[in-house]
Amino acid sequence: MDWLAFAREAGRGVFENIAIMAAIIFPLMLLMEMARDAQLLDRFSRKVSPVLKVFGMSGEASLPLLVGGVFGLAYGAGVIIESARSGRIAWRDLFLVNVFLSLCHSVIEDTALFIALGADPVVILGGRLVLAVVITYLVSRSGWLANMERGKLKVPVDG
């Protein structure tokens, strides 16, 4: 096996993927800031806020939830990180967004893939949404999450 050719091909693939992701994430961030300045996000958050309150989440969680749910974790991560760094979203909201998105992300692309394989889209999409909603609700109401918020629950670190 020609390891140099392999390394070149792998490196080229990595850079192509990074370029594709950047071409999507940067404009998405720009659009997000423009929407925030035009107060479109505030209006969207107000409309989604009643649903998020069921989980004890603020309206600020709506955008990372929407982007991750529609575009997937790779693209949603940029929005999640930006929201966390800006301080506009609470720790609890970030945690619950990640719980939801770990179960239900990239719904358009994944559902389309499974449809192409012959799966029933209602079962695929419905199952993912129901599971994500139920698990996120249970986590949002758990004493475990409340203890983590108060710093009483420590996550063990091997080392």
C-alpha angles and dihedrals in degrees: 000000000000102000094185092056089046092051091047092050093046092048092049090050092050093050092046090053092047090050091050092049092047090049088058102035099047096052089043090055090047091050090047092054092046090049090048091051091048088048091237090130091054090054092046091047091051091053094048096037097088090057093047092049088067085068094041091251129138126235089255088075091063098083098049088044093051096045094046092045095050104030101027138241098299093058096031090055091069091055092044092051092046091049091050094047093048091054092229094120127058124236091246091053091049091050094049092045088055092048090052095044093048086065102031118030136132090019097171097048096040094045091049090051093052092045088055088055091052101261123146107255093210091056094044098045096033093048093050094047094047093047092047093048094047096045093044090049092049092048091047090055097041124113086223091068092046090052091050090052091052091047093243094119114066121197109227115240120203114219 
